[in-house]
Amino acid sequence: MRRRCRPAEQYSMNFLKGRVQRVRLALTTANRELGASMVEYGLMVSLVAVIAIPAVAIVGHETSDRFESVAAASGGEGGGPSDQTPTTLGQTGTSQGPGGSGNPGGGGATTTTTQPSTTTTTLPPTTTTTLPATTTTTSAPAPGGSTTVATRTSSDFYWFNKSKNGGEGAWKATVGFKNDWIRHQYLTLEVTRIDATGKRTTTTVTDFYVPAGGSASYDAYDNALKIDGANKTGVVNVEVKVVSIKTADEKWQTMTYTVNGPATAVTAPTIP
């Protein structure tokens, strides 16, 4: 026979059932939230790992390369001072790792290292000597060539006023020069004017240019002359003489040499 509950008992039972359902609902919600949080944490850890692993790999390679460079610069890879016996250059040294002689445990491998001897050579100091530039001045003839004077001479009045027994005017004396050398030449000339009484007046002309393998003509102007029958007054002769030549040799070294040749004479022209 089924027992019928009293209203108070029925109320208590319903109350307990409601509390149990609420607890179950709370536990279910907590489990769901906990699961979502674990998933989020898992995703964050994965992202951090994806970013960190390449970075650690790159830094690890760079650090490894740096340690290898330092080890190579210090004489090779190996343990510290406590793991290696000092080795003298030119001799054989023995190093033993952990477990070798003098270390507990025994059975360590033995490595023998032989390093080559080092020879140091000291070079003598080097002395550099700078020579000054050379300018050649010589009195010898120009090598391979010469300047020939008097290749051509002439005289003529460039103005003249006639009179009954003669006239007066001014004339010029022309002397040609030829250069047989492969370099240009610059002549120093002595020009001497001789008047009707025998008086000589000398002037100097410098750097008269004669091209290489060519020729040039020098004109001496301002030779005043007056003619009256058989009498003459003024310049009746002009002499031109080369006293020095400045040129260059085959290596373009400047050279100057003196010339002591004869003067070239030019006589005044006749009345035009």
Contacts in CASP RR format, 6 or more apart in sequence:
PFRMAT RR
TARGET T0000
AUTHOR 0000-0000-0000
METHOD contacts of the structure
MODEL  1
MRRRCRPAEQYSMNFLKGRVQRVRLALTTANRELGASMVEYGLMVSLVAV
IAIPAVAIVGHETSDRFESVAAASGGEGGGPSDQTPTTLGQTGTSQGPGG
SGNPGGGGATTTTTQPSTTTTTLPPTTTTTLPATTTTTSAPAPGGSTTVA
TRTSSDFYWFNKSKNGGEGAWKATVGFKNDWIRHQYLTLEVTRIDATGKR
TTTTVTDFYVPAGGSASYDAYDNALKIDGANKTGVVNVEVKVVSIKTADE
KWQTMTYTVNGPATAVTAPTIP
5 13 0 8 1.000
68 77 0 8 1.000
71 77 0 8 1.000
71 78 0 8 1.000
78 84 0 8 1.000
83 95 0 8 1.000
83 97 0 8 1.000
83 98 0 8 1.000
84 95 0 8 1.000
85 93 0 8 1.000
85 94 0 8 1.000
85 95 0 8 1.000
85 96 0 8 1.000
87 93 0 8 1.000
87 95 0 8 1.000
87 113 0 8 1.000
87 115 0 8 1.000
89 115 0 8 1.000
89 116 0 8 1.000
89 117 0 8 1.000
89 118 0 8 1.000
90 114 0 8 1.000
90 115 0 8 1.000
90 116 0 8 1.000
90 117 0 8 1.000
92 112 0 8 1.000
92 113 0 8 1.000
92 114 0 8 1.000
93 112 0 8 1.000
93 113 0 8 1.000
93 114 0 8 1.000
94 110 0 8 1.000
94 111 0 8 1.000
94 112 0 8 1.000
94 113 0 8 1.000
95 110 0 8 1.000
95 111 0 8 1.000
95 113 0 8 1.000
96 102 0 8 1.000
96 103 0 8 1.000
96 108 0 8 1.000
96 109 0 8 1.000
96 110 0 8 1.000
96 111 0 8 1.000
97 103 0 8 1.000
97 108 0 8 1.000
97 109 0 8 1.000
97 111 0 8 1.000
98 108 0 8 1.000
99 105 0 8 1.000
99 106 0 8 1.000
99 107 0 8 1.000
99 108 0 8 1.000
100 106 0 8 1.000
100 107 0 8 1.000
100 108 0 8 1.000
100 110 0 8 1.000
134 253 0 8 1.000
135 253 0 8 1.000
135 254 0 8 1.000
136 249 0 8 1.000
136 253 0 8 1.000
136 254 0 8 1.000
136 255 0 8 1.000
137 254 0 8 1.000
137 255 0 8 1.000
137 256 0 8 1.000
138 255 0 8 1.000
138 256 0 8 1.000
138 257 0 8 1.000
139 257 0 8 1.000
139 258 0 8 1.000
140 257 0 8 1.000
141 257 0 8 1.000
142 181 0 8 1.000
142 185 0 8 1.000
142 245 0 8 1.000
142 247 0 8 1.000
142 255 0 8 1.000
142 257 0 8 1.000
143 181 0 8 1.000
143 249 0 8 1.000
143 250 0 8 1.000
144 180 0 8 1.000
144 181 0 8 1.000
145 180 0 8 1.000
145 181 0 8 1.000
146 180 0 8 1.000
146 181 0 8 1.000
147 177 0 8 1.000
147 178 0 8 1.000
147 179 0 8 1.000
147 180 0 8 1.000
147 181 0 8 1.000
147 185 0 8 1.000
147 187 0 8 1.000
147 210 0 8 1.000
147 242 0 8 1.000
147 245 0 8 1.000
147 259 0 8 1.000
148 177 0 8 1.000
148 178 0 8 1.000
148 180 0 8 1.000
149 175 0 8 1.000
149 176 0 8 1.000
149 177 0 8 1.000
149 240 0 8 1.000
149 242 0 8 1.000
149 264 0 8 1.000
150 175 0 8 1.000
150 176 0 8 1.000
150 264 0 8 1.000
151 176 0 8 1.000
151 177 0 8 1.000
151 178 0 8 1.000
151 215 0 8 1.000
152 174 0 8 1.000
152 175 0 8 1.000
152 176 0 8 1.000
152 217 0 8 1.000
153 173 0 8 1.000
153 174 0 8 1.000
153 175 0 8 1.000
153 176 0 8 1.000
153 264 0 8 1.000
153 266 0 8 1.000
154 173 0 8 1.000
154 174 0 8 1.000
154 266 0 8 1.000
155 171 0 8 1.000
155 172 0 8 1.000
155 173 0 8 1.000
155 174 0 8 1.000
155 238 0 8 1.000
155 266 0 8 1.000
155 267 0 8 1.000
155 268 0 8 1.000
155 269 0 8 1.000
156 171 0 8 1.000
156 172 0 8 1.000
156 269 0 8 1.000
156 272 0 8 1.000
157 169 0 8 1.000
157 170 0 8 1.000
157 171 0 8 1.000
157 269 0 8 1.000
157 272 0 8 1.000
158 170 0 8 1.000
158 171 0 8 1.000
158 172 0 8 1.000
158 221 0 8 1.000
159 169 0 8 1.000
159 170 0 8 1.000
160 167 0 8 1.000
160 168 0 8 1.000
160 169 0 8 1.000
160 170 0 8 1.000
160 271 0 8 1.000
160 272 0 8 1.000
161 167 0 8 1.000
161 168 0 8 1.000
161 169 0 8 1.000
162 271 0 8 1.000
162 272 0 8 1.000
163 228 0 8 1.000
165 227 0 8 1.000
165 228 0 8 1.000
165 229 0 8 1.000
166 227 0 8 1.000
166 228 0 8 1.000
166 229 0 8 1.000
166 271 0 8 1.000
167 226 0 8 1.000
167 227 0 8 1.000
167 228 0 8 1.000
167 271 0 8 1.000
168 224 0 8 1.000
168 225 0 8 1.000
168 226 0 8 1.000
168 227 0 8 1.000
169 224 0 8 1.000
169 225 0 8 1.000
169 226 0 8 1.000
170 221 0 8 1.000
170 222 0 8 1.000
170 223 0 8 1.000
170 224 0 8 1.000
170 225 0 8 1.000
171 223 0 8 1.000
171 225 0 8 1.000
171 235 0 8 1.000
171 268 0 8 1.000
171 269 0 8 1.000
172 219 0 8 1.000
172 220 0 8 1.000
172 221 0 8 1.000
172 223 0 8 1.000
173 219 0 8 1.000
173 220 0 8 1.000
173 223 0 8 1.000
173 238 0 8 1.000
173 240 0 8 1.000
173 266 0 8 1.000
174 217 0 8 1.000
174 218 0 8 1.000
174 219 0 8 1.000
174 220 0 8 1.000
174 266 0 8 1.000
175 217 0 8 1.000
175 218 0 8 1.000
175 220 0 8 1.000
175 240 0 8 1.000
175 264 0 8 1.000
175 266 0 8 1.000
176 215 0 8 1.000
176 216 0 8 1.000
176 217 0 8 1.000
176 218 0 8 1.000
177 187 0 8 1.000
177 208 0 8 1.000
177 210 0 8 1.000
177 215 0 8 1.000
177 216 0 8 1.000
177 217 0 8 1.000
177 218 0 8 1.000
177 242 0 8 1.000
178 210 0 8 1.000
178 213 0 8 1.000
178 214 0 8 1.000
178 215 0 8 1.000
179 185 0 8 1.000
179 210 0 8 1.000
179 211 0 8 1.000
179 212 0 8 1.000
179 213 0 8 1.000
179 214 0 8 1.000
179 215 0 8 1.000
179 216 0 8 1.000
180 213 0 8 1.000
181 212 0 8 1.000
181 213 0 8 1.000
181 247 0 8 1.000
182 212 0 8 1.000
182 213 0 8 1.000
182 250 0 8 1.000
183 212 0 8 1.000
183 247 0 8 1.000
183 248 0 8 1.000
183 249 0 8 1.000
183 252 0 8 1.000
184 209 0 8 1.000
184 210 0 8 1.000
184 211 0 8 1.000
184 212 0 8 1.000
184 247 0 8 1.000
184 248 0 8 1.000
185 209 0 8 1.000
185 210 0 8 1.000
185 212 0 8 1.000
185 245 0 8 1.000
185 246 0 8 1.000
185 247 0 8 1.000
186 206 0 8 1.000
186 207 0 8 1.000
186 208 0 8 1.000
186 209 0 8 1.000
186 210 0 8 1.000
186 245 0 8 1.000
186 246 0 8 1.000
186 247 0 8 1.000
187 205 0 8 1.000
187 207 0 8 1.000
187 208 0 8 1.000
187 209 0 8 1.000
187 210 0 8 1.000
187 242 0 8 1.000
187 244 0 8 1.000
187 245 0 8 1.000
188 204 0 8 1.000
188 205 0 8 1.000
188 206 0 8 1.000
188 207 0 8 1.000
188 208 0 8 1.000
188 242 0 8 1.000
188 243 0 8 1.000
188 244 0 8 1.000
188 245 0 8 1.000
188 246 0 8 1.000
189 204 0 8 1.000
189 205 0 8 1.000
189 206 0 8 1.000
189 208 0 8 1.000
189 218 0 8 1.000
189 240 0 8 1.000
189 241 0 8 1.000
189 242 0 8 1.000
189 243 0 8 1.000
190 202 0 8 1.000
190 203 0 8 1.000
190 204 0 8 1.000
190 205 0 8 1.000
190 240 0 8 1.000
190 241 0 8 1.000
190 243 0 8 1.000
190 263 0 8 1.000
191 202 0 8 1.000
191 203 0 8 1.000
191 204 0 8 1.000
191 205 0 8 1.000
191 220 0 8 1.000
191 238 0 8 1.000
191 239 0 8 1.000
191 240 0 8 1.000
192 200 0 8 1.000
192 201 0 8 1.000
192 202 0 8 1.000
192 238 0 8 1.000
192 239 0 8 1.000
192 240 0 8 1.000
192 241 0 8 1.000
192 263 0 8 1.000
193 200 0 8 1.000
193 201 0 8 1.000
193 202 0 8 1.000
193 203 0 8 1.000
193 220 0 8 1.000
193 223 0 8 1.000
193 235 0 8 1.000
193 237 0 8 1.000
193 238 0 8 1.000
194 200 0 8 1.000
194 235 0 8 1.000
194 236 0 8 1.000
194 237 0 8 1.000
194 238 0 8 1.000
194 239 0 8 1.000
195 201 0 8 1.000
195 233 0 8 1.000
195 234 0 8 1.000
195 235 0 8 1.000
195 236 0 8 1.000
196 232 0 8 1.000
196 233 0 8 1.000
196 234 0 8 1.000
196 236 0 8 1.000
205 218 0 8 1.000
207 246 0 8 1.000
208 216 0 8 1.000
208 218 0 8 1.000
209 216 0 8 1.000
210 216 0 8 1.000
218 240 0 8 1.000
220 238 0 8 1.000
220 240 0 8 1.000
220 266 0 8 1.000
223 234 0 8 1.000
223 235 0 8 1.000
223 238 0 8 1.000
223 268 0 8 1.000
224 234 0 8 1.000
224 235 0 8 1.000
225 232 0 8 1.000
225 233 0 8 1.000
225 234 0 8 1.000
225 235 0 8 1.000
225 236 0 8 1.000
225 268 0 8 1.000
226 232 0 8 1.000
226 233 0 8 1.000
226 234 0 8 1.000
227 271 0 8 1.000
232 268 0 8 1.000
235 268 0 8 1.000
236 267 0 8 1.000
236 268 0 8 1.000
237 265 0 8 1.000
237 266 0 8 1.000
237 267 0 8 1.000
237 268 0 8 1.000
238 265 0 8 1.000
238 266 0 8 1.000
239 263 0 8 1.000
239 264 0 8 1.000
239 265 0 8 1.000
239 266 0 8 1.000
240 263 0 8 1.000
240 264 0 8 1.000
240 266 0 8 1.000
241 261 0 8 1.000
241 262 0 8 1.000
241 263 0 8 1.000
241 264 0 8 1.000
242 259 0 8 1.000
242 261 0 8 1.000
243 258 0 8 1.000
243 259 0 8 1.000
243 260 0 8 1.000
244 256 0 8 1.000
244 257 0 8 1.000
244 258 0 8 1.000
244 259 0 8 1.000
245 256 0 8 1.000
245 257 0 8 1.000
245 259 0 8 1.000
246 254 0 8 1.000
246 255 0 8 1.000
246 256 0 8 1.000
247 254 0 8 1.000
247 255 0 8 1.000
247 256 0 8 1.000
248 254 0 8 1.000
248 255 0 8 1.000
249 255 0 8 1.000
END
